[in-house]
Amino acid sequence: MWTWFFRLASPPHVYALAGKLGLWFLIPAFALLAVGTWGGLVLAPPDYQQGDAFRIIYVHVPSAYLSMLIYVTMALAGAIGLIWRMKLAHAVAASCAPIGASFTFAALVTGAVWGKPMWGTYWEWDPRLTSELILLFLYFGYMGLRSAYEDINQADRASAILAIAGVANVPIIHFSVIWWASLHQGPTLSKLGAPSISGAMLWPLLTMILAFTLYFLGVLALRVKGEVLAREFQSRWAEDVLRGISTAGSQ
């Protein structure tokens, strides 16, 4: 029953699986991205207060959501690597960091673009904005800490501890608009009642969230594939793979 779990500790198996999963996730991601973009930019009506400026949510909300989801994924992978000493879990965590940093940066930039017409400024030291900025610094700190160690095992352990400690910032980001007075708009999708957004605006947003999530999974799979190969380059199976790539490239 648990054979599939233990096979995840096999670098050749994970390398092959990641290559397949990358395409399986990316193809529907791009299809849904096209549908969601058309629905959000063309079919959805203008907001009665914000006009067409609200449409930035179709990039901002998925980016902000993934910035937190990816960090939690990175911290969980780091914890699994520490507890069960699974090197491939550390490979997943290392692969998450640059993707998460990219989505966090996108969330901050799109938030600033939206904030200028709504608040009259690109930046305010609002609790949500500030905690999201801290999340970006945590990603940078994780990647910087990894690169500071020449020994991969020490880099895995140190960066995993940082990721686990930093996960406390994720609920602060999520609940900041509830816990403190905030300029940032309150929750719309995660409320206990019905979402405070019309159906014509909601379905493109949900489509974009799913598209961004599948895109993350696809890119993660491809990055894990490269990370595993880089870690195992001295093994026989990796040498065979690299030899095959070199042969194909020379033809």
N, C-alpha and C positions, 0 to 999 in steps of 0.2 A: 504493500500500500504506500509506503514511504519511499519507494525506489526513486520516484521522480524528484523528491527533495534531495536525496543524497547525490543524484546525478548532477545537481546544481553545483556541487563541489568539484566537478570534473571540468577543467579548462577547455579541452577539445569539444566536449558536449555543449558547453555554454557558448563557445565561439560559433559553432555551427547554428545553434538555436537563435542566437542574437542576430545573425545574418538573415535568417528567415523572418524573424519577428519585425525587423526593421521595415521591410517592404509591406508586410501585412498591416502594420500600423500606419505607415505614411500614405499609402494609396487612398484609403478611406478618409484620412485626415485632410488631404488636399481636396477631395470631393466635397466633404462637409464644409471646408473653408470657403469654397466657391458658393455653395448654397447659402451659408450664413452671411457672407458678405453681400450677396444679392438681396437677401431678406432684410438685412440691417440698413443698407445704404439706399435701397430702392423701394422696397415694399413697406417697410415700417413707416408710420406717419410721424411728422415732427412732434416733439414734446410741446405741451401747451405752455410751458414756462421757458424751457431752454432752447426751443426751436430745433434746428438741425445740429446744434452743438452737442446734443446728448448722444449722437451716434458714435462718439469716441468710446462709449462704454463697450462696444463690441470688440475692442482691442484691450481697453484698460481693465475691464473686469476679468476676462480670462487670464490676462497676464498677472494680475494681482493674486488671483486664486492659485495659479500655478506657482507663483513665487513662494507661497507658503506650503503647498502640497509637496513641492520638490524638496524643500528644506526638511520637512518631516520624513520624506523618503530617504534622504541622505543620512539623517540622524538614525533612523531605524536600521538602515544598512550598516552604518558604523557600529551600532550596538550589537547587531548580529555578528559582525566581524570580531568584536571584542569578546563576546560571550562564547561563541562556538568556534572561534578562531578560523573562520571561513575567509580566506583571502579574496575570494570572488565577491563577497559582500563588500569588502573595502573597494574593490574595483567598481562596483555599482555606485558606491558613495562618491568616489573620485570622479566618476562620469557625470554624476548629477550636478556637481558644483558649478561648472561654467554655464550649463543650461539654466539653472536656477538664477544665477547672477544676471543672465541676459533677460529673463522674464521680469526680474525685479527692476532692472534698469528701465525696461519698456513700461512697466507700471508707473514708475516715478515720472518718466518723461511724458507719457500720455496724461497722467494726472496733472502735471504742470501746465500742459497745453489746455486742458479743460478748466483748470483753476483760474487762468488769466481772464477769460470773459465772465466767469461766474463769481470769482472773489475779487477780481481786480489786481491779482498778483500771481506770479508763477509759483511762489513758495510761501508757505506759512509753517511755523513750528507747531503745527497741529499734531495731536497725539498719533493719529493714524499715519500721517506723512513721516513723522519723526521715527516711529517704530519700523516703518517700511524701509527707511534709509538705514537704520541700524541693521536690518536684515541683509541689505546689500553689503554692508561692511563685514558682516559675519561670513558671507560667501567669499569675499575677498580675503578675509583672515584665514578661512579654511584653505583656500588655494595657496596663499602665501606660506602658511605653516607647512603644507605638504612639500612645497618646493625648497623649504629651508633644510630638509633632511636628505642626506644622500642615501641613507639606508631606507628602503621601501617599507620595512616592517615598523621602524620607528615612526615614519611618516604616517602610516596607517593608524597606529595607536594614538598619536598625538592629535591628529586631525579628527579622529572619531570622538575623542573626549571633548574637543571644542564643539563639534556638531551637536553632541548630546546636551552639553551645557547651554548652547544657544537656542535650543528648541523652546525654551521658556519664553522667548520673544514672540513666538507664533500666536499663542492665545492673546497676548497683549495687542498684537496687530488686529486680530479678529474682533475683540471685544472693546477696543479703545473708543469706538464711537458710542458705546453704551455706558462705559465706566466714567468717561470724562466729557465735559462740554467740548464739542468738536465742530469745526467748520465742515468737516467731511460729511457727505450724505450718509444717513443711517442705513441699516440693512434693508435690502429689498427682496432678496431670494431666500435668505436663511431665517426668515421670520416664522414663528409658530403658526400664524394664520396664513392666509393666501398672500402670495407675492404682490407687493404694491407696484405693479407694472402691468400694462395691458398685454393681452395675449399676442397682439400683432407685433409688439416690441419684444415680448418674452421668448417666443420660439426661435427667432434668429440669435438671441443671446445664448440660449441653451445649446443651440447648434454650434456656435462659435466656441463655447466652453468645451464641448465634446471634441471639436476639431483640434483645438489647441492641446487638449489632453492626449489625444492620439498622436499628434505631432511630437509632443514631448516623449511619449513612449517609443516612437519610432527612432527619434534622434538618440535617445538613451540607449536603445538596443545597439545602434551602430557605434556609439562611443564605447560601450562596454566591449563590443567586439574588438575595437582597436586597443583598448586598455588591457584586455586579456592577452592579446598577442604581444603587446609591449612587455608585459610582466613575464611571459613564458617564452621569450624569444630564444632562449638557450636550450629549450627542450626539443626533442626530436620532432614532435608533431608540428611545432611552430616553425622549425627550420624547413620542414617539408612544405608548409603553407607559404612561407616567404620565398622558397625556391620556385614554387608554382606561380606566385605573383610575378616574380622576376622574369620567369620564362615567358609568361603571357605578355608582359610589357615589352619584351624584346622582339616579339613576333610582329 
